[in-house]
Amino acid sequence: MQLFPFNIRLKLRLVISVAASRSWLIAVVVLTCFLALPVCAQQIDSKEPSVVVQPGAPGQPTRTLPPSTRATLPPRSPKDVEFMQGMIMHHAQAVEMTALIVSYTENKDVRLLGARISQSQSDEIKFMKRWLEIRGEPVSPPVPAMPSMGMPGHHEMSTHHMHMPGMLTPKQMDALRKAKGAEFDHLFLTGMVQHHNGALIMVKDLFETAGAGQDAELFNFATDVDSGQRAEIRIMQTMLGVKP
């Protein structure tokens, strides 16, 4: 029998090897797909409801809740709503005060502080409004009506605002608007210290009211207001040359 030349035999071996490799690869792919079909079908056909698990208190076991369980907002106290509504107006006056800085002083330290207060309290006003709206509460508190007309008046609204601790009176605000330079700086800093101290009183009153301040978002917000405004009071006292 005539043998094939060496180079032809080598080419035949390569062809056979490649064909065998491809056949093995095809077999592996087919087998993998075949084995995966039951798993895919099981995942598609599975209609078991998701399990809701509630972690237990320390030392207590977890509880499995029914699939119909829905998240609910924590209960709130009337004092929580009053605090948020009042703090919106309180913050609004602070933002109004900072808006005067650009036109009334060139003091860089006062400008930087004012920008910081304006930004932080504007953001907090948005948070408080959203907190109230989500809970179906009005952003502004009810205003007492005028006895003679049965309608709220400007005097009653102003008086209601002044009931909040630390709020500047109309006379103080007028003096701030008329001041310039160093006089403005002094009135702004002393007025804002007064304003911040009022906010601390409002937070203290919230936490001293039974059942109030239990909402997690409100608790975190109120404690942030307390710590942040205490820090700013120390900064302003240093700027005024007053020992804290």
NORSULKA-V737378 format. One record per helix or strand of 2 or more residues. SS is the DSSP state (a for helix, b for strand). FROM is the first residue (numbers start at 1). LEN is the number of residues. If there is no record, write none. Layout:
SS|FROM|LEN / SS|FROM|LEN
This chain:
a|6|40 / b|52|3 / b|63|3 / a|78|21 / a|101|4 / a|108|27 / a|154|9 / a|170|9 / a|181|27 / a|216|25
